[in-house]
Amino acid sequence: MDNIDDRIAKVLSAVALPQTARFRYPHQLSGGQRQRVAIARALIAEPEVLLLDEPTSALDVSVQAEILNLLADLRSERNLTYVMVSHNLSVITHLCIEVGVMIDGHMVEQVTAEDLRLGNVNHAHTRELRSLSVELEEPA
């Protein structure tokens, strides 16, 4: 990769981090800032597809919403495709249009986020996951 300093500056701006974050240790950053750094690191190579593995775990609800909104903005701005893994159905239905439900690595059902919200599902595992979810509305 060329223009490393420029790339770093641009990606830090893209994830709403100050340029000084580049020189901080992880323990000097909040959980939300650390998640933004992880996203920035993934974006530095200008990918077309990102794998998001529990992108909001261990974050409080307000920071979750910030990260989800950032991911939605980045998807639009950079024409990204996300493959997201999460057990949090409200996070999934906020960011995803299509949802695949898996058991032991096998896809057992594919539904739209809207159908999942409405309960229009067929597989028993999907129904169980949905019933365990407290709220499927979009995060605040």
LODO-98508 format. One line per field, with one value per atom (N, C-alpha, C): residue in one letter; residue number from 0; x, y, z. Coordinates in steps of 0.02 Angstrom, whole numbers, plus 50000, padded with zeros to 5 digits. Layout:
BEGIN
aa: (A|...)
i: (NUM|...)
east: (X|...)
north: (Y|...)
up: (Z|...)
***
This chain:
BEGIN
aa: (M|M|M|D|D|D|N|N|N|I|I|I|D|D|D|D|D|D|R|R|R|I|I|I|A|A|A|K|K|K|V|V|V|L|L|L|S|S|S|A|A|A|V|V|V|A|A|A|L|L|L|P|P|P|Q|Q|Q|T|T|T|A|A|A|R|R|R|F|F|F|R|R|R|Y|Y|Y|P|P|P|H|H|H|Q|Q|Q|L|L|L|S|S|S|G|G|G|G|G|G|Q|Q|Q|R|R|R|Q|Q|Q|R|R|R|V|V|V|A|A|A|I|I|I|A|A|A|R|R|R|A|A|A|L|L|L|I|I|I|A|A|A|E|E|E|P|P|P|E|E|E|V|V|V|L|L|L|L|L|L|L|L|L|D|D|D|E|E|E|P|P|P|T|T|T|S|S|S|A|A|A|L|L|L|D|D|D|V|V|V|S|S|S|V|V|V|Q|Q|Q|A|A|A|E|E|E|I|I|I|L|L|L|N|N|N|L|L|L|L|L|L|A|A|A|D|D|D|L|L|L|R|R|R|S|S|S|E|E|E|R|R|R|N|N|N|L|L|L|T|T|T|Y|Y|Y|V|V|V|M|M|M|V|V|V|S|S|S|H|H|H|N|N|N|L|L|L|S|S|S|V|V|V|I|I|I|T|T|T|H|H|H|L|L|L|C|C|C|I|I|I|E|E|E|V|V|V|G|G|G|V|V|V|M|M|M|I|I|I|D|D|D|G|G|G|H|H|H|M|M|M|V|V|V|E|E|E|Q|Q|Q|V|V|V|T|T|T|A|A|A|E|E|E|D|D|D|L|L|L|R|R|R|L|L|L|G|G|G|N|N|N|V|V|V|N|N|N|H|H|H|A|A|A|H|H|H|T|T|T|R|R|R|E|E|E|L|L|L|R|R|R|S|S|S|L|L|L|S|S|S|V|V|V|E|E|E|L|L|L|E|E|E|E|E|E|P|P|P|A|A|A)
i: (0|0|0|1|1|1|2|2|2|3|3|3|4|4|4|5|5|5|6|6|6|7|7|7|8|8|8|9|9|9|10|10|10|11|11|11|12|12|12|13|13|13|14|14|14|15|15|15|16|16|16|17|17|17|18|18|18|19|19|19|20|20|20|21|21|21|22|22|22|23|23|23|24|24|24|25|25|25|26|26|26|27|27|27|28|28|28|29|29|29|30|30|30|31|31|31|32|32|32|33|33|33|34|34|34|35|35|35|36|36|36|37|37|37|38|38|38|39|39|39|40|40|40|41|41|41|42|42|42|43|43|43|44|44|44|45|45|45|46|46|46|47|47|47|48|48|48|49|49|49|50|50|50|51|51|51|52|52|52|53|53|53|54|54|54|55|55|55|56|56|56|57|57|57|58|58|58|59|59|59|60|60|60|61|61|61|62|62|62|63|63|63|64|64|64|65|65|65|66|66|66|67|67|67|68|68|68|69|69|69|70|70|70|71|71|71|72|72|72|73|73|73|74|74|74|75|75|75|76|76|76|77|77|77|78|78|78|79|79|79|80|80|80|81|81|81|82|82|82|83|83|83|84|84|84|85|85|85|86|86|86|87|87|87|88|88|88|89|89|89|90|90|90|91|91|91|92|92|92|93|93|93|94|94|94|95|95|95|96|96|96|97|97|97|98|98|98|99|99|99|100|100|100|101|101|101|102|102|102|103|103|103|104|104|104|105|105|105|106|106|106|107|107|107|108|108|108|109|109|109|110|110|110|111|111|111|112|112|112|113|113|113|114|114|114|115|115|115|116|116|116|117|117|117|118|118|118|119|119|119|120|120|120|121|121|121|122|122|122|123|123|123|124|124|124|125|125|125|126|126|126|127|127|127|128|128|128|129|129|129|130|130|130|131|131|131|132|132|132|133|133|133|134|134|134|135|135|135|136|136|136|137|137|137|138|138|138|139|139|139)
east: (50042|50000|50044|50021|50058|50021|50053|50023|49994|50033|50009|49983|50020|49999|49932|49925|49861|49804|49817|49765|49743|49791|49775|49734|49754|49717|49646|49638|49571|49526|49554|49513|49495|49540|49523|49466|49469|49414|49349|49354|49295|49259|49296|49264|49256|49264|49253|49299|49363|49413|49462|49487|49537|49603|49642|49705|49751|49744|49786|49773|49717|49702|49755|49786|49837|49894|49907|49965|49946|49885|49863|49864|49875|49871|49798|49781|49711|49682|49721|49695|49679|49703|49690|49627|49593|49533|49472|49415|49352|49334|49285|49263|49239|49201|49177|49234|49284|49342|49382|49389|49424|49388|49321|49283|49292|49294|49307|49376|49426|49493|49491|49454|49449|49417|49366|49334|49382|49419|49468|49521|49545|49595|49569|49506|49476|49469|49455|49442|49506|49562|49624|49643|49624|49641|49587|49538|49484|49448|49422|49387|49318|49291|49222|49175|49202|49162|49195|49155|49181|49143|49180|49150|49146|49086|49075|49055|49099|49085|49069|49005|48980|49007|48992|49023|49003|48952|48932|48933|48962|48964|49006|48987|49022|49019|48972|48962|48894|48890|48824|48778|48714|48664|48676|48695|48706|48766|48819|48878|48863|48822|48800|48767|48722|48686|48735|48784|48834|48872|48893|48932|48888|48826|48781|48768|48758|48748|48810|48869|48932|48937|48924|48927|48878|48818|48769|48794|48822|48849|48907|48952|49010|48988|48937|48911|48887|48850|48824|48880|48924|48978|49027|49042|49094|49067|49000|48968|48993|48993|49018|48963|48985|48941|48964|48916|48932|48905|48946|48925|48932|48875|48876|48855|48892|48877|48858|48800|48779|48723|48719|48663|48612|48627|48583|48537|48475|48431|48412|48411|48395|48452|48513|48570|48565|48551|48545|48490|48431|48376|48386|48429|48444|48488|48537|48588|48578|48542|48537|48468|48467|48404|48384|48432|48422|48456|48424|48450|48452|48508|48514|48522|48483|48486|48522|48571|48612|48610|48617|48627|48686|48736|48795|48824|48828|48858|48815|48752|48706|48651|48638|48584|48517|48475|48411|48353|48366|48313|48343|48314|48332|48268|48270|48211|48234|48187|48203|48202|48237|48236|48165|48127|48058|48016|48023|47987|48008|48072|48095|48063|48062|48030|47956|47922|47850|47834|47885|47873|47853|47862|47847|47905|47914|47969|47941|47980|47956|47992|48057|48096|48089|48086|48078|48136|48197|48254|48248|48225|48215|48162|48108|48056|48084|48125|48154|48201|48244|48288|48248|48196|48153|48120|48096|48062|48111|48174|48224|48247|48232|48251|48200|48224|48179|48146|48185|48160|48191|48150|48175|48170|48151|48148|48218|48225|48291|48316|48383|48412|48403|48403|48392|48444)
north: (49941|50000|50062|50111|50174|50226|50283|50340|50319|50284|50257|50311|50366|50419|50449|50459|50486|50437|50373|50322|50321|50323|50321|50382|50441|50502|50499|50476|50472|50422|50364|50313|50332|50366|50391|50441|50485|50532|50496|50445|50408|50375|50355|50323|50371|50435|50489|50483|50469|50469|50527|50557|50609|50580|50619|50596|50571|50598|50577|50504|50476|50406|50359|50380|50340|50322|50366|50357|50335|50314|50292|50216|50193|50122|50103|50040|50019|50037|50030|50045|50119|50161|50233|50253|50204|50217|50186|50215|50186|50126|50088|50030|50049|50104|50127|50149|50183|50203|50143|50093|50032|49998|49998|49968|50008|50074|50117|50104|50093|50076|50010|49961|49896|49905|49946|49960|49995|50044|50081|50034|49988|49940|49898|49879|49838|49878|49943|49985|50008|50006|50034|50002|49938|49903|49914|49956|49971|49908|49868|49807|49821|49771|49775|49739|49691|49651|49652|49661|49658|49604|49563|49515|49549|49558|49590|49535|49519|49466|49500|49500|49531|49603|49646|49713|49759|49742|49786|49751|49692|49657|49697|49694|49728|49804|49830|49903|49919|49977|49995|50016|50022|50032|50095|50150|50212|50206|50173|50163|50113|50062|50015|50053|50099|50137|50178|50209|50248|50205|50146|50101|50076|50059|50035|50090|50151|50207|50220|50215|50223|50169|50107|50052|50063|50087|50100|50156|50208|50264|50240|50202|50177|50132|50091|50046|50087|50140|50183|50221|50251|50292|50251|50190|50150|50090|50086|50031|49963|49955|49894|49841|49780|49724|49698|49687|49660|49589|49546|49481|49487|49483|49497|49436|49423|49369|49402|49384|49412|49370|49370|49339|49390|49454|49508|49524|49501|49509|49582|49623|49694|49727|49707|49733|49708|49644|49614|49650|49658|49687|49761|49793|49864|49873|49829|49838|49795|49741|49693|49694|49680|49673|49600|49557|49485|49452|49402|49368|49294|49263|49191|49164|49115|49084|49017|49007|48947|48906|48841|48794|48751|48749|48706|48715|48777|48792|48780|48763|48750|48803|48832|48881|48844|48863|48830|48874|48940|48984|49049|49076|49143|49183|49241|49285|49357|49401|49471|49495|49549|49578|49597|49622|49641|49580|49525|49464|49439|49444|49425|49468|49534|49580|49561|49545|49531|49460|49418|49349|49303|49325|49283|49237|49187|49140|49069|49021|48953|48903|48912|48862|48871|48815|48816|48853|48846|48880|48956|48978|49049|49076|49039|49059|49064|49015|49015|49075|49088|49146|49210|49215|49275|49282|49228|49231|49250|49234|49251|49324|49354|49424|49469|49514|49558|49609|49635|49690|49684|49683|49680|49748|49798|49865|49890|49940|49968|50002|49996|50028|50104|50135|50208|50248)
up: (50000|50000|50000|49963|49961|50003|50013|50049|50117|50156|50220|50266|50273|50318|50296|50231|50205|50216|50204|50214|50287|50333|50404|50423|50401|50416|50390|50329|50298|50334|50352|50383|50455|50490|50557|50554|50504|50494|50476|50434|50412|50470|50522|50580|50639|50626|50675|50736|50722|50775|50763|50818|50809|50783|50749|50722|50778|50838|50894|50915|50895|50912|50882|50830|50796|50844|50892|50935|51006|51015|51082|51087|51149|51163|51175|51164|51173|51241|51294|51361|51370|51325|51328|51290|51260|51220|51253|51241|51266|51223|51245|51206|51137|51132|51067|51022|51052|51013|50989|51031|51010|50953|50955|50901|50836|50842|50784|50754|50797|50774|50735|50761|50727|50658|50654|50590|50543|50570|50529|50502|50544|50522|50465|50469|50415|50351|50358|50299|50264|50298|50271|50204|50195|50133|50078|50092|50045|50020|50066|50046|50017|49983|49959|50006|50044|50091|50159|50211|50280|50318|50355|50401|50469|50495|50559|50609|50655|50704|50770|50788|50849|50855|50807|50805|50863|50900|50955|51023|51026|51091|51140|51203|51258|51254|51215|51212|51241|51275|51301|51243|51257|51205|51165|51196|51159|51112|51135|51093|51038|51053|51001|50944|50962|50911|50869|50901|50865|50815|50837|50794|50736|50751|50698|50647|50670|50624|50583|50614|50578|50524|50541|50493|50435|50451|50397|50352|50381|50340|50296|50326|50288|50231|50244|50192|50132|50146|50092|50056|50095|50066|50024|50047|50015|49976|49971|49935|49961|50027|50058|50064|50064|50081|50149|50193|50259|50266|50295|50319|50395|50430|50501|50541|50593|50640|50706|50731|50795|50825|50890|50925|50944|50933|50952|50892|50895|50838|50825|50877|50864|50825|50838|50799|50727|50720|50653|50613|50643|50605|50592|50631|50618|50557|50550|50499|50436|50443|50388|50356|50292|50255|50252|50239|50236|50295|50324|50383|50371|50385|50382|50453|50470|50536|50529|50572|50567|50631|50623|50678|50659|50702|50691|50621|50598|50534|50473|50484|50428|50428|50370|50363|50366|50414|50421|50397|50392|50367|50344|50290|50266|50264|50296|50299|50293|50278|50279|50352|50365|50432|50452|50404|50418|50437|50402|50420|50489|50504|50570|50624|50612|50660|50671|50615|50618|50642|50645|50666|50610|50548|50489|50475|50518|50512|50513|50487|50481|50526|50535|50571|50646|50681|50755|50789|50762|50792|50784|50727|50715|50763|50771|50819|50890|50908|50975|50984|50936|50940|50947|50908|50909|50977|51005|51070|51126|51118|51168|51162|51106|51096|51130|51171|51208|51162|51116|51074|51005|50954|50885|50850|50885|50855|50845|50802|50789|50852|50866|50924|50921|50979|50983|50947)
***
